[in-house]
Amino acid sequence: MEVTSMSLDIGTLDDDPNISPAARVIISRLNDLLKIAVSLVNNSVSDIDYAAEIERRRSVVITGLPENQSETPSARAISDNNAVTGFLDQLGVETRSVVCYRMGWYNKVRATNGACRPIKVVLPASSFQRTCLHQWKKKALDIRRHLDNKRLNIRESLTQEQLKERRELQAGCAEKRKETSADWIIYNGMILLRSEIKERRMNEENLSGPFPRTESMLTRHQKN
């Protein structure tokens, strides 16, 4: 949110003979103060947005990790912290989380039925986020098999707008799978058939020429 304007309409006051010179001076100074206030508010908002973006770049969100059903919040938090540490060990990422927490309110009935809340994990640096995502692409199947948890997944932290776009893509992908029974997936922000990926990658390599190709995101649609 940005405040675009906040000022007094001094132009109309200049034509008012009932306003004394002293009052005009006061009004002018108030107008200057309002402009300064707008600048300070916008700077504060920019600082907050910047800080939030920095945190997102070094954060991941883990979904499908079962919740501890202890009665005390502290016991559940300790369990989550231990689970995240174990998950990072499985990925082979040599770091610990700065902070991790479940997103949303705890509901014992839902937790008992397996509807676990996502965990946001803030890491020490953005490089650890990239390492986590890279390692997950390589080890996802093995880790899911080892933990006997097909619902387990990890993604980067997203803004509200990005989350909305992601949900829309997933809904579109699910609809195509339902209509055609074909293997539709989400690839680089597009819904494509898995069989088309190899040809698309070859085209990307041809376009990139001698420069190294940035690894594309290949995401299997999941209901959760």
C-alpha positions in Angstrom: 0.0 0.0 0.0 1.3 3.5 -0.9 -0.1 6.9 0.0 0.0 8.8 -3.2 -1.2 12.2 -2.0 -2.2 14.1 1.2 -2.3 17.9 1.0 -4.5 20.9 1.6 -6.0 22.7 -1.3 -4.2 26.0 -0.7 -5.1 27.4 -4.1 -8.7 27.9 -3.2 -7.8 29.4 0.2 -5.8 32.2 -1.5 -9.0 33.7 -2.9 -10.7 33.7 0.5 -10.6 37.2 2.0 -11.7 35.9 5.4 -8.4 34.1 6.1 -5.8 36.2 7.8 -2.1 36.3 6.7 -1.1 34.5 9.9 -3.7 31.7 9.2 -2.3 31.3 5.7 1.2 30.8 7.1 -0.1 28.1 9.5 -2.0 26.4 6.7 1.1 26.4 4.4 3.2 24.9 7.1 0.6 22.2 7.8 0.6 21.4 4.1 4.4 20.9 4.2 4.0 18.7 7.3 1.4 16.6 5.5 3.8 16.1 2.5 6.6 15.0 4.9 4.2 12.6 6.6 3.3 11.0 3.2 7.0 10.6 2.5 7.6 8.9 5.9 4.7 6.6 5.5 5.7 5.5 2.0 9.3 4.9 3.2 8.1 2.8 6.1 5.9 0.7 3.8 8.8 0.2 1.3 11.0 -0.9 4.2 8.4 -3.4 5.3 7.8 -4.8 1.8 11.6 -5.1 1.3 12.0 -7.0 4.6 9.1 -9.3 3.7 10.7 -10.0 0.3 14.1 -10.8 1.9 12.4 -13.3 4.2 10.5 -14.9 1.4 13.7 -15.5 -0.5 15.2 -17.5 2.3 12.1 -19.4 3.3 10.4 -22.6 2.2 7.0 -24.1 3.0 6.7 -27.8 3.8 3.3 -29.4 3.3 2.1 -32.9 4.3 4.3 -33.1 7.5 2.2 -34.8 10.2 1.3 -32.7 13.3 2.1 -33.7 16.8 -1.1 -33.9 18.8 0.2 -32.9 22.2 -2.0 -30.8 24.4 0.5 -28.0 24.9 1.5 -25.6 22.1 5.2 -25.7 23.2 5.4 -29.5 22.9 3.9 -29.2 19.4 6.4 -26.5 18.4 9.3 -28.5 19.7 8.1 -31.5 17.7 7.8 -29.4 14.6 11.3 -28.0 15.0 12.7 -31.6 15.4 10.7 -32.7 12.3 12.1 -29.8 10.2 15.6 -30.6 11.4 15.2 -34.2 10.4 13.7 -33.2 7.0 16.8 -30.9 6.3 19.0 -33.9 7.2 17.1 -36.0 4.7 17.7 -33.3 2.0 21.4 -33.1 2.9 21.2 -29.4 3.6 23.8 -28.4 6.2 22.0 -25.8 8.2 19.3 -25.2 10.8 16.2 -23.1 10.5 16.2 -19.6 12.0 12.5 -20.2 12.9 9.8 -22.6 11.8 6.1 -22.5 12.6 2.8 -23.9 11.4 0.6 -21.6 9.3 -2.9 -21.2 10.5 -4.7 -22.1 13.8 -4.4 -25.5 15.4 -7.4 -27.8 15.1 -7.1 -31.1 17.0 -9.9 -32.8 15.1 -8.4 -31.9 11.7 -4.9 -32.8 12.9 -6.1 -36.2 14.1 -7.7 -36.8 10.7 -4.4 -36.0 9.0 -5.2 -32.5 7.8 -1.9 -31.0 8.9 -1.1 -27.4 8.5 1.9 -26.2 6.3 5.1 -25.3 8.0 7.0 -22.2 7.1 10.7 -22.5 7.5 12.9 -19.4 7.5 16.6 -20.3 6.7 19.8 -18.3 7.4 20.3 -17.3 3.7 18.6 -17.5 0.3 21.2 -20.0 -0.9 19.8 -22.5 1.6 16.4 -22.1 0.1 17.7 -22.8 -3.4 19.7 -25.8 -2.1 16.5 -27.2 -0.4 14.5 -26.9 -3.6 17.3 -28.4 -5.7 17.8 -31.3 -3.4 14.0 -31.9 -3.2 13.8 -32.3 -6.9 16.5 -35.0 -6.7 15.4 -36.8 -3.6 11.6 -36.3 -3.4 10.7 -39.9 -4.4 13.2 -41.5 -2.0 12.3 -39.2 0.9 8.6 -39.9 0.4 9.2 -43.6 0.2 11.5 -43.5 3.3 8.9 -41.6 5.4 6.0 -43.5 3.8 4.3 -40.1 3.1 3.2 -39.4 -0.5 1.7 -36.1 0.5 5.0 -34.6 1.6 6.1 -31.6 -0.5 8.2 -28.5 -0.3 8.0 -25.2 -2.2 9.4 -21.7 -2.0 7.5 -19.1 0.1 5.1 -17.1 -2.1 3.2 -13.8 -1.9 -0.6 -13.8 -1.8 -0.8 -13.0 -5.5 1.6 -15.9 -6.3 -0.4 -18.3 -4.2 -3.6 -17.3 -6.0 -1.9 -17.9 -9.4 -0.6 -21.2 -8.1 -4.1 -22.4 -7.0 -5.6 -21.4 -10.3 -2.9 -23.3 -12.2 -3.5 -26.4 -10.0 -7.2 -26.2 -10.5 -6.8 -25.9 -14.2 -4.4 -28.8 -14.2 -6.8 -30.9 -12.2 -9.6 -30.1 -14.5 -7.6 -31.1 -17.6 -6.6 -34.4 -15.9 -10.2 -35.1 -15.1 -11.5 -34.3 -18.6 -8.9 -36.2 -20.6 -7.3 -38.6 -18.1 -4.0 -37.5 -19.7 -0.8 -36.7 -17.8 -1.1 -33.0 -17.5 1.5 -31.2 -15.4 2.5 -27.6 -14.4 5.8 -26.6 -16.1 7.2 -23.1 -15.9 3.9 -21.6 -15.1 2.1 -23.4 -17.9 -0.2 -26.5 -18.1 1.4 -29.0 -20.5 1.3 -32.7 -21.3 4.3 -34.4 -19.7 5.1 -35.9 -23.2 5.7 -32.3 -24.5 8.3 -31.4 -21.9 11.3 -33.1 -23.6 10.6 -31.3 -26.9 10.1 -28.0 -25.1 13.4 -28.4 -23.2 15.2 -29.1 -26.5 13.8 -25.9 -27.9 14.9 -24.0 -24.9 18.4 -25.4 -25.2 18.6 -24.4 -28.9 17.4 -20.9 -28.0 19.9 -20.5 -25.2 22.9 -21.3 -27.5 26.2 -21.5 -25.7 24.9 -20.1 -22.4 23.9 -22.5 -19.7 20.2 -23.2 -19.4 18.4 -22.3 -16.2 16.8 -25.5 -14.8 13.1 -25.4 -15.4 10.6 -26.1 -12.8 8.7 -29.3 -13.3 5.9 -29.7 -10.9 3.5 -32.7 -10.7 0.0 -31.5 -9.9 -1.0 -32.4 -6.4 -4.4 -32.1 -4.7 -2.8 -30.8 -1.5 
